[in-house]
């Protein structure tokens, strides 16, 4: 099964090798950092305020690795390539540039970033948030656009178990990589031994689903996100990204103001109304706090753009009109009854016309 998963992963991500040992995207990022950099080296990634992974800075400090932040242009939310090139020129000890943005509204210009970096710098891309968009052709394949390493997980954007992966663009890099050697120390060999072997088969099935459904799923998810953003903006809310159509991914970012206000809205008002989101610092906003919505789960429940417009009105009822959360929760429950968990869209359930487990039982009994 590990061999089948590795083969499918290589094929779908245009990779020379595909390693399924990491237990999640964070473990994969930590392995890449430790494998690519040594004490005295430097690495560059997104600031936490711009969506970068929070734990990497403290790990780098303990390992004696200097951290630099990828500069983000506040108007476009794209990396400022000229400033990246200048930082790298002024700090020749930088060995790794990791694009690890989790609060992500746009696809970063990977080929241009690669062109601005010296050949000795490793460029890694974290696809945890946009893996399905990559497989669906909405976002370009990172390993074909200049990235040396691709890493990610399968529970954010790719529907699947809590599992991570690391893929390499070049087979020689994979064979000789310190990252691969490090993974042997983090997990027992062969791969199934201590890396949540129970997740291998679900991981494989998740990629099979994406092999069949990634394009329509990814395209609808982006359209749904745009519809949600437009609905929120039309009601007067502060939606990020107006200059580029609000979003190019499955995410929508809504400005709230203070950290306390964003946290209360996410964890209290919206949560009690049955609407889940994250409180975040808005990328490129110089400290403004807000909310991050993702539409991928609702997309799998069959919600379309018209449904997202309805959801936008429910969010507005809580955030702007201050309606009681329990009354909005009743509307949310009524809405979701029209979009049941079975049959899930863009899934093997849909592919086989019945819940997959039920079909297997019926075939077994026959």
C-alpha positions in Angstrom: 0.0 0.0 0.0 2.9 2.4 0.8 4.4 1.7 -2.7 1.0 2.3 -4.3 0.6 5.5 -2.4 4.1 6.7 -3.3 3.5 5.9 -7.0 0.2 7.8 -7.0 1.6 10.7 -5.2 4.5 11.0 -7.6 2.2 10.9 -10.5 -0.3 13.4 -9.2 2.2 16.0 -8.0 4.7 15.5 -10.9 7.3 14.5 -8.4 10.4 12.3 -8.6 9.7 10.9 -5.2 6.9 11.0 -2.6 7.4 10.2 1.1 4.4 9.6 3.3 6.1 9.3 6.6 5.3 12.7 8.1 2.3 12.6 10.5 1.1 16.0 9.3 2.1 19.2 7.5 3.8 20.7 10.6 6.0 17.6 11.0 6.8 17.8 7.3 7.8 21.5 7.5 10.0 20.8 10.6 11.7 17.9 8.8 12.4 20.2 5.8 13.8 22.9 8.0 16.1 20.6 9.9 17.1 18.6 6.8 18.0 21.6 4.7 19.7 23.9 7.2 22.5 23.6 9.7 23.6 25.8 12.6 24.7 29.1 11.3 22.5 28.9 8.2 19.5 31.1 7.5 16.0 30.4 6.2 13.2 32.5 5.0 9.4 32.0 5.4 6.2 33.9 5.9 5.7 35.8 9.1 3.0 34.4 11.4 1.0 37.6 10.8 1.1 36.8 7.1 0.1 33.1 7.6 3.4 31.4 8.2 3.8 28.5 10.6 4.2 29.6 14.2 6.4 26.8 15.4 9.2 27.2 12.9 10.7 30.3 14.4 11.3 28.9 17.8 12.6 25.6 16.4 15.0 27.6 14.1 16.2 29.6 17.1 17.0 26.5 19.1 18.9 25.0 16.2 21.0 28.2 15.7 19.3 28.9 12.3 18.6 32.6 11.6 15.0 33.4 10.4 14.1 35.9 7.8 10.5 36.9 6.7 9.2 36.9 3.2 8.1 40.4 2.4 4.4 40.7 1.4 3.0 43.5 -0.7 -0.1 44.8 1.2 -2.0 45.8 -1.9 -1.6 42.6 -3.9 -0.8 40.1 -1.1 2.0 38.7 -3.3 5.6 38.3 -2.3 7.8 41.3 -3.1 10.3 39.5 -5.3 12.8 42.4 -5.5 13.0 42.6 -1.7 13.5 38.8 -1.5 16.4 39.0 -4.0 17.9 41.9 -2.0 17.7 40.0 1.3 19.2 36.9 -0.2 22.1 38.9 -1.7 22.8 40.6 1.6 22.5 37.3 3.6 24.4 34.6 1.6 24.0 32.1 4.5 20.3 31.7 3.6 19.9 28.1 2.5 16.1 27.6 2.4 13.1 29.6 1.3 9.8 28.0 2.5 6.5 29.3 1.2 4.3 28.1 4.1 1.3 30.5 4.0 -1.8 29.1 5.6 -4.0 32.2 5.4 -3.9 32.2 1.7 -6.0 34.2 -0.8 -3.6 34.1 -3.8 -1.2 31.8 -5.5 2.3 33.1 -5.1 4.5 33.7 -8.3 6.6 30.6 -7.7 8.6 30.7 -11.0 9.5 34.3 -10.5 10.6 33.7 -6.9 12.8 30.8 -8.1 14.3 33.0 -10.8 15.3 35.6 -8.1 17.1 33.0 -6.0 20.7 31.7 -6.4 20.9 28.1 -7.4 22.3 27.0 -4.1 19.1 28.0 -2.2 16.4 25.3 -1.8 12.9 26.5 -2.6 10.1 24.5 -0.7 6.4 24.9 -1.1 3.8 24.0 1.6 0.7 22.8 -0.2 -1.3 22.0 3.0 -3.8 24.7 2.2 -4.1 24.4 -1.6 -3.3 20.8 -2.4 -6.6 20.1 -4.0 -6.4 23.3 -6.0 -3.0 22.2 -7.3 -4.4 18.8 -8.3 -7.4 20.4 -9.9 -5.3 22.7 -12.0 -6.4 25.9 -10.4 -3.0 26.5 -8.9 0.2 25.5 -10.9 2.1 22.4 -9.9 4.9 23.8 -7.6 7.5 21.1 -8.6 7.0 22.1 -12.3 7.2 25.9 -11.4 10.6 25.9 -9.7 10.1 24.4 -6.3 12.7 21.8 -5.2 10.5 20.3 -2.4 6.8 20.0 -2.0 5.2 19.3 1.4 1.8 19.3 2.9 -1.1 17.4 4.5 -4.4 15.8 3.6 -6.9 17.3 6.0 -7.1 21.0 5.1 -7.9 21.2 1.4 -7.5 17.6 0.3 -10.3 15.7 2.1 -8.5 12.9 4.0 -6.9 11.7 7.2 -4.4 13.6 9.4 -1.4 12.8 7.3 1.6 14.6 5.8 3.9 14.1 2.8 7.2 15.4 1.3 7.9 15.2 -2.4 11.0 16.0 -4.4 11.4 17.4 -7.9 14.6 15.6 -8.5 15.2 11.9 -7.8 18.9 12.5 -7.0 17.9 15.2 -4.4 15.5 12.7 -2.9 18.1 9.9 -2.7 20.7 12.1 -1.1 18.6 14.5 0.9 19.2 15.2 4.5 15.4 15.5 4.8 15.0 11.8 3.9 17.7 10.9 6.3 16.1 12.9 9.0 12.7 11.2 8.5 14.4 7.9 9.1 15.3 9.2 12.5 11.9 10.6 13.2 10.1 7.5 12.1 11.0 3.8 12.0 11.7 2.2 8.7 10.0 0.9 6.6 7.4 3.8 6.3 4.4 2.0 7.9 6.2 1.2 11.1 5.6 4.2 13.3 4.0 6.9 11.1 0.3 6.2 11.7 0.0 3.2 9.5 -3.8 3.2 9.9 -3.8 6.4 7.8 -2.0 4.9 4.8 -5.1 3.4 3.1 -7.3 6.5 3.8 -4.5 8.7 2.4 -4.4 6.6 -0.7 -8.2 6.7 -1.1 -8.1 10.5 -0.6 -5.7 10.8 -3.6 -7.9 8.4 -5.6 -10.8 10.7 -5.0 -8.8 13.7 -6.1 -7.6 11.8 -9.1 -11.2 11.6 -10.2 -12.8 14.8 -8.8 -10.0 17.3 -8.2 -10.8 19.6 -11.1 -14.6 20.1 -10.6 -14.1 20.2 -6.8 -11.3 22.8 -7.0 -13.1 25.0 -9.5 -16.4 25.0 -7.6 -14.6 25.7 -4.3 -13.0 28.8 -5.8 -16.3 29.9 -7.3 -18.0 29.3 -3.9 -15.3 31.3 -2.1 -15.8 34.2 -4.5 -19.6 34.1 -4.0 -19.2 34.1 -0.2 -16.8 37.0 -0.4 -19.0 39.0 -2.7 -22.1 38.4 -0.5 -20.3 39.6 2.6 -18.9 42.6 0.8 -22.3 43.6 -0.7 -23.6 43.8 2.9 -20.9 46.3 3.9 -18.4 44.0 5.6 -14.7 44.5 5.3 -13.6 41.7 3.0 -9.9 41.4 2.1 -8.6 41.3 -1.5 -11.1 43.6 -3.2 -8.4 44.6 -5.8 -8.1 41.1 -7.1 -11.7 39.8 -6.8 -11.4 39.0 -3.0 -9.9 35.5 -3.4 -8.3 33.1 -5.8 -8.4 30.1 -3.4 -11.0 28.4 -1.2 -10.5 31.0 1.6 -12.3 34.3 2.5 -10.8 36.8 4.9 -13.1 39.1 6.8 -11.6 42.1 8.7 -13.0 42.6 12.2 -10.6 45.0 13.9 -9.3 44.0 17.4 -8.0 40.7 18.4 -10.6 40.3 21.2 -13.4 41.2 18.8 -12.2 38.6 16.2 -11.8 35.9 18.8 -15.2 36.6 20.4 -16.9 36.6 17.0 -15.3 33.3 15.9 -15.4 31.4 19.2 -18.6 32.7 20.6 -21.1 34.4 18.3 -20.5 32.5 15.0 -19.7 29.2 16.8 -23.0 29.3 18.7 -24.8 30.0 15.4 -23.3 26.8 14.0 -20.8 28.6 11.7 -17.1 27.7 12.1 -14.1 30.0 11.2 -10.7 30.9 12.5 -9.6 34.2 14.1 -6.4 35.4 12.3 -4.2 38.3 11.8 -5.0 39.5 8.3 -2.0 39.0 5.9 -0.6 42.2 4.6 -2.8 44.3 6.9 -0.2 45.6 9.4 -1.9 44.0 12.4 -5.6 44.1 11.6 -7.4 41.1 13.1 -10.2 39.2 11.3 -11.8 35.9 10.4 -10.8 33.1 8.0 -13.5 31.1 6.3 -12.9 28.0 4.2 -15.6 26.6 1.8 -14.1 23.2 1.0 -16.3 21.2 3.4 -19.5 22.8 2.3 -18.5 22.3 -1.4 -18.3 18.6 -0.7 -21.8 18.8 0.7 -23.0 20.1 -2.6 -23.4 23.8 -1.8 -23.1 26.0 -4.8 -22.7 29.7 -5.4 -26.4 30.4 -4.6 -26.0 28.5 -1.3 -22.9 30.5 -0.5 -24.8 33.8 -1.0 -27.3 32.5 1.6 -24.5 31.6 4.0 -23.1 35.1 3.6 -26.5 36.5 4.7 -26.4 34.3 7.8 -22.9 35.5 8.7 -24.0 39.1 8.2 -27.0 38.5 10.5 -24.5 37.5 13.3 -21.6 39.9 12.6 -23.3 43.0 11.4 -27.0 42.8 12.5 -26.2 41.2 15.9 -29.1 38.8 15.6 -29.4 36.1 18.3 -27.0 33.2 17.6 -29.7 30.6 18.5 -32.1 31.9 15.9 -29.4 31.9 13.2 -28.4 28.4 14.3 -31.9 27.2 13.5 -31.5 28.6 10.0 -28.1 27.0 9.6 -29.5 23.6 10.6 -32.4 24.0 8.2 -29.9 24.9 5.4 -27.6 21.9 6.1 -30.5 19.4 6.1 -30.8 20.3 2.4 -27.1 19.3 2.0 -26.7 16.0 3.8 -23.3 14.4 4.5 -24.4 11.4 2.4 -23.9 11.3 -0.4 -20.8 13.5 -0.3 -20.1 15.2 -3.6 -16.7 14.8 -5.3 -16.2 11.5 -3.4 -16.1 7.8 -3.9 -19.6 7.8 -2.4 -20.8 9.8 -5.4 -18.6 7.8 -7.8 -20.2 4.5 -6.8 -23.7 5.9 -6.3 -23.9 4.8 -2.6 -21.8 5.1 0.5 -18.6 3.3 -0.3 -18.6 1.1 2.8 -22.2 0.1 2.1 -21.4 -0.9 -1.4 -18.4 -3.0 -0.3 -20.7 -4.8 2.2 -23.3 -5.4 -0.4 -20.7 -6.8 -2.8 -19.2 -8.9 -0.1 -22.6 -10.4 0.9 -23.3 -11.1 -2.8 
